[in-house]
Amino acid sequence: MSPEAVTASTPHSHDNPDVFHQHDAFQSLGLALKEADPGSGAGLSHLERTPQADSYSEEYHGVIERLQMLLDERESSHEQIYEMYSQLPSPGVRYLPEKVRHQLLHRLSLIEIKTRKAMLRYMTVVDHMKEASIPLRESEWDSAIAYAGRCFVHVTATEVESALHIWKEMEQEAGVKSGPVTFNILFDIATKAGKLVLAELILDEMQRREIAYTKYSYAGIIYYQGVKGDGAAIRATYREMVEAGQNVDTVVLNCVISSLIRAGELPAAEQVYERMKGLAHRRTGKPIPNSGWRAPRELIRTLDTAAQRGRKRRQYSQRLQAESCLAPDLRTFCTLIDHHAHVTGELGRVAALVEEMRILGVPLHGLIILRIFRGFAHHGGMKYTSWTRQRLESVWASLLSMLDKEMDNVYVEKWMVVWVVRAFARCCGEERALQIWEELRDRWTMAGEDERRAAEHLLRHVLGNRAATGCNE
């Protein structure tokens, strides 16, 4: 089956400031939830050069050299890299040596969470490659498809069509054949958009081309079975994967957990988590408490001391990383905490999971804080709820402490703003929510105009027109 056929079937221990802050943050957050019961790189001269690059080397040598330095520096942001690249006349790739072109695309493809801005940066460079008639590698096409289909929180038919269009261009116009990674990405996009018939067609095409399943193919199928709500099929696919000799790691087990939850089998998902936790216990030798439904009392004390500690960078050896490949990670905790904060409303379970994060050495992340505020927005403001106003204020104080200390991965962004304000509107009323909005707006220094307007639009449902002005009546 060609891309056209599939498209036709689619309905339209070195010093890091953050270690002690992490310890304090966990203590503060834990108390809040429990409290209140009543590479260095070579210079440009070492790069492989192309005729295009040679012809412009004199005029733009400085820009290209600075771009190479940014690409070689691991801490350089996408914004810095793209801003430097943009100083070259369009299409800028014509001025770059081949190695730098592909390094640029590779760096712009590496991002923790795909966003519209990141997608636009990457696709601009891709368009420049096409304009300059410079061929893209298979991996670069794959990244373009992934950006097209995954740069928004919710995958819709629009993203599916964009991804399929790029796939068609890749195979039919550029003549680049798809490998397993391409099909895994397409299958994931189709599944997340709820296009289950299309997902089946993609699997059929893999089989027709005799492309063997990889670990990620099996993980995608497990997720697909979760979307269908078929717990038995999840187990069967997992067994098939193990029997095929595929390596099982945290990525796969996280997929099993989220798929079982999606299929309505929370106890089975919790059992998988307990096994992962047991493996981590055997590795570290540290006892991990049973995940009971009551939050440990010590939890809150851990967050409150964050501001008074120094910074220290963690170092993990390759051996330690290998041993921890089956241990719970941030995604494991995000999945479980999200479910309990949004669906079950078990605040005690949320607090227990936060405590287990601390014990296992999983750094606290803004994604966890966001999910806790989301829980207050869904379950607060009712009689006899555990999600009380006093606990919300304590979690808010913990967040402010983390922001003041500039903890890694805890910062103000659109969805953090939206869920914090909604939580206060639900638990404390409109006036307090407006005060929180004003505080967050002052701290939201990195917001672009589009992002700020989007947040204001979402918050008008909570605060009315005052969200946009921040003015009291």
N, C-alpha and C positions, 0 to 999 in steps of 0.2 A: 504493500500500500504506500502510495506516495504522500508527501505533505499535502498535495492538492486534495487527495481522497480523504485524508483525515480532516482537513479544513472543511470540506464539503459536508462531512457528517456532523459538523458542529452547528447547533442552533445559533444563530447570531449572538636570701639572707644578707642581700646588699641593701643599703638603706633606702627604705621606701616609706614615705610619710604615712602610708595608709594602714599599716598593720595594727598599730595601737588604736587608730581611729576606728578600725573595724571592731576591735574588742569592745571599745566604749559604745559604739553604735549598737551592737547586739545587746549589750546590757541595758541601754536606755530604751530600745524598742521593746525588749522583753518585759521590762518593768511597766512600760506604757500599756501593753496588752493585758498584763495581769492585774495591774494596780486598780484601786478605786472600787473595791466591792463596798456598795456603800462601803645594621652591618657597615660597618665602614666600607666604602666603595672606592674604585679607582676613578681618577679624573677622566675627562673627555678624551684625552690623548690615548687612553688604553681601550677605547671602545671600538667595536667594529663599525666601519663607516660605509656609507652608501654614496653613489654619485650625487644624489639629491642633497645629502647632508654636506658633502664636500663643497658643493658650489655655493653654499650660503654660510660656510663655517666662519669666515672672517667677520661678517656683519653681525651674526647672532651667536657667536661662540660663547659670550658671557652668559646669555640667557640659558643656553643649552647646558652649560657647565653647572649653573646654579640649580637647574631642574634635576640634573643627574645627582647632585648632592642631596637634594630633598628626597629623591627616590631611594637613595642609599641609606637615608636616616630613618630608622624604624618609627620614630616618634612623629614624623612629619604628617600633618593632617591632609586629607583629601583637598580641603579648601586651599591650603598652601601650595600643594602640587599643581592643582588646576589653575590657580591664579598665575603661577609662574609660566605654565604652558601657554596660557592665554596671551602672554606678551609676544608670542610669535605670530606673524601674519597667518591668516587662515588660507588653506588648511595647514595647521602647525606641524602635522606629522611629516610633511615633506622636508622639513628642516632637520629632522631627527635621525640619527643613526638607527639602524634596525633594532639593535639591542635596547636602545632607550625607548623606542616606540612600544615594543612588547612589554617592557618593564612598566611603562606608564599605564597601559591597559590592565596589566596584572594588579598593580597597586590600587587602581580605581575600582577593581572588582572585589577587593578584600574589604568587607565592612560587616560589622556585627549585625546591624539591622538595616535592611535595604529601605531607602527613602526615595521620594520623588526627586529631591535635589541630587542625590548620589546617582540616580538613574540618568538624569539629564546630563550630568558631567560625563558619565561613561558613554552614553549614546552620542554625544557631540563628537568625542574622539573617534568613535566607530564611523560616524558620518564623514569625518575628515579622511579616514582611511579609504572609504569608498570613493570619495571625491578625488583623492590622489591616486586611485587605482592600485592601492597597496593591499594585497590579500590578507585576510584575517585568518588566524589559526582556529582550529576546532574549539579549543578551550575559550577563545575570545567570543566566538559565536554563542557558545553555551552560556557565558556570562551575560551576553546581551539578552538571550531568551529569559534567563533567570530574572534579570532586572525588569524586563517588560511584564513578567507575570507575578512578581513578588514584591513590588515596591510600595504596595498599599496594604493597609491592615487587612482588608477584606478583598479576596480575589473574586472578580466578577467576570461575566461573559466578555467584557471589553478587554480585560487583561489576557484572557484566554486567546482571543482573536489576535491581539498584538503579538503574543508569543508564537502562535502558529504562523503568522505572517513572516516573522523573522526566520523561523525554521524553514519555511518554503524558500525564502531568499537564500538561506545558507546552502540548501541542497540543490535547488534548481538553477539558481543564477550564479552562485559562487562555486558550485560543484564540490562542496565539502560534505562528505558523508558523515552521518550521525553515528556516534558511539553510544555506549551505555549511559554515560553522564547526560547526554542530550535527552535521551528517552526518560531517564529518571526525573529530570527537571520538568519535562512536558507532562509526565504522569502526575507529578506532585501538583502542578498548577491546575490540571484538569480536576483532580480529586478535591482540592481546596475550594474550587469554584462550584463543586457539586455536580460537575459534568461527568457522571459515572459511566455513561455509555461511551463517551470519548475516551475516558481512562481505559476502559476495556479494549477499545480499538488500538490504543497506543501499546498496550501489552501484546495484543495480537500481532502488531507490526514488529515488535521486538522478536517475537518467536518466529515470524516469517523470515526475518533477516538473520536468524540464528545468533542473536546477540544474547550471550549468557547473562543471567541475573547476577548482580553484585550485591554486596551487603546492603547498599542503599536502595537497590531495587526491592529487596525483601522488606526493608523498613517502610518503603512507600506503599507496598501492598498491604502490610499490616495496618498502616494508617487508613488506607482505603477500606479495609474490612471494618475498621472502627466507625468510619463515616456511615457505612451500611448498617451498623449496629449488630454485627455478627461476631460475638465473642468466640464461638467455636471455630470460625474461620481464622480469627487472629491466632489462636493456639495452634491450629493446623499449619499455618504459614510459618510460624516461629519454629515448629518442629522440622518442617521442610528445610528451613534455612540452616538449622543446626546439622541436619543430616547431610546437607550439601557441603558441609565443611566451612561455612562462612564464619568469620570471626564475630563473636557477640561482644559488644562493648556498651558503654553508657549511652551512646547515641541510640542504639537499637533498643535497649531496655527503656529509655525514656519514651520512645515511640510506642512500645508495648503498653506502658502505663497510660499515656494519653489516649491511646486507642481503646483500651479497656474502659476507661472513664467515659469516653464518648459512647461506647456500646452499653453503658449503664451498669458496668460491673466494677464499682468502686472497691468492694472488698478484695477482689482479685488484683486490682491495681495496687492497693496498699500492701498486699502480700509480696508483690514484685519489689516494691520499695523496701520492705523489711529485709528481703534477701540481699539487696544491694547494700543496705546499711550493715548487715552482718558481715559482708565481705570487707567493708571499710573498717569494721571493728577488728577483724582478724589482721588487717594490714597495719593499723595504727596501734592496736593494743589498748585503745581508750574505750572504756565502757560507754555505750550510748543508751540512754534510758528508753524504756518502752514508750512507743508513741501513744501514750494514753490521751485522754481527752481533756486533761487538766493541764493548764500552763504552769511550768515551774516558776516558783516565786522569784528566783534569782534573776529572771530574764531582764527585768527593767533596770536593775543596777548596772548591767553591762553597757548600756547605751549612754548613761549619764556622764561617765568619766571620759568620753571620747575627746573632748576639747582639751584635756589637760595632758595628753600623752604625746610623745614624740613620734616621728615617722620612721618606718623601717621597711625596706623592700624585701619581699619574699623571694627565696630562690628554691626551686625544686629541681632535683637531679632527674635525668632521663629515667633512671630506675624507679624513682618514686612515682613519676607520671605513669609509667607502664603498670605499676602495681595498683594505681588508683583508677584504672580505665573502666572498672565496673562499679566504682563508687558513685553515689548520688552527686550531681553537680547542680549548677544554677538552674538549668532547665528543668531538672527533676523537681526542685522545690517550687519553681514558678508554676508548673503544672498542678501540683498538689495544693499549693496555697491558693491559687486562683480558683480551683474547684470548691474548696471549703469556704473561701471568702465570698464567692459569688453564688454558689448553689446550696451547700448544706448549712452555711451560717454558723459553723462550729468555731467560734473564736478560740476556744481552748485548744483545738487541734491546730489552728494557725500558729498560736504561740508555741506549741510543742515543736512544730516544724522549724520555726525560726531558731529555737534553742538548739535543735539538732544541726542546723546549718552552722551555728557557731562551733559546736563540738567537732564537726567534720572539717572545719577550716574552709568552708565555702564562703567567700567574701559577700558581705551584704551588698545588695544592688538596688538601684532605684526601681527596678521592675518589681521587686518584692514589696517595697514601700507603696508603690502605686496600687498593687493588688489589695493591700490592707485597707487603704482609703476607699477603694472600690467596695470592699465589704461593708464599711460603715455607710456608704451611700445606698447600699441595697438593704441592709438589715438594721440600721439605726433608726431612732425616732419612734420606736414602738414600745409598748409596755412589756416589761419583763425581758427585754433583750439584753444580751451581754455586750452589745455594741453601743456602749453608753457615751454620753457627751464627755464625761470626765476622761474616759479612756481615749477618746478621739483627741482631746486637747493634749494628752500626754504623748500620743504618737506624733502630733503636730510639733510639739516642743522637741522631740527627738529628731524629726526631720530638719528643723531649723538649726539644731546643733551640728548635724551632718553637713548642711549647706555652708555654715559658717566655717567649718574646718576644711571645706573643699575636698571632701572625700571622693575618691575615684568612683565613677559610675553612679553617683547620686547628684542629680542636678535638676533644675527646673526646665521642663519641656511641656509641650501642649497637653498631653494626656495626664501628666502629673497635675497640672493646673486644673484641668477639667474635673478630675475625680476628687481632688482635695476640696475644691469649692462645692461640688455636689454633696460630698460627705457632710460638710458643715451646714449646708442648706437643709439637709435631711435631719441632722441631729440637733442643730442649734438655732436654725431659723435664718431668715434672709439677711438680717443686719450683721450677724456674725460672719455669714458667708461673704458678704461684701467687704468686710474688713480683711478677711483672708485673701480675697481676690486682690485687694490693693497691695497687700504685703508681697504676694507672689509676683504681681506685675512689676513691682520695684526690683525684685531679685531676678526677673527674667530678662537679663541683659543681652542674651544671645539670640533672642527671638527675631525672626524675620517678619516682615509685614504680613505675608500670607499666613504664616503660622499664628501670629497674634490675632488676626481677623478671624481665622477658623475657630480659635478658642473662644473669642468673644461671641461668635455666632452660636456655638454650642451652649454657652453660659447664659444667653438671653432667655433660654427656657427656664433657668433657675432664678436669675436675678432681674430679668426684664432689661430695659434699655440702659440701666445703670451699669451693667457689666462693661459696656463700651466706654463709658465716660469715667467710671470709677468715682462718681460724685454722689454724695448723699442728698436725698431730697430734703 
